[in-house]
């Protein structure tokens, strides 16, 4: 087994045992939602000036 295959297997095992359901996808969704909130906050902050 190459190092890449071992890393991929460890990654899959980490998310398979996660307490968060569908954790391998949910973290990406969380980052996108956080970015949208940050953009909204920046827009409301700038519009006050």
N, C-alpha and C positions, 0 to 999 in steps of 0.2 A: 504494500500500500504506500503510495506516495504521500508526501507531506500535505499536499493540497487535499487529497481524498480524506486523510485523517482529520484535517481541520474542518472540512465540510461535515464529516460524520459527528465530530464533537459539537459543532454549531447546531446541527439538527437535534442531537441528543439534549443539548441545553434548552432549546425552545420546546422540545417535546415534554420535558419535565417541568416546564414553567407553571407558576401558579396563575398566570394570566392566560385566558383562553385565546388561542390563535396569536400567541405572543410574537411569532415571527413576522406577522403583518401588522399587528396592533401598534408596535413601536413606530413604524413609518407613518401610520395614520395620526398618532399622537404628535409627532414632529410637524406634520403638515398643519394640524389644527393649531398648534402652538405658534407656528409662523403666521397663520392667518390672524390670530389674535394680536400678535405683535405688530403686524402691519396696520390693523385697525386702530390700535392704541397710538401708533406713531402718526397716523392720519388725523386722529382727533386732537392729538397734542399740537401738531403743526397748524391746524385750522383755528386754534385759539389766538394766533398772532396775526 
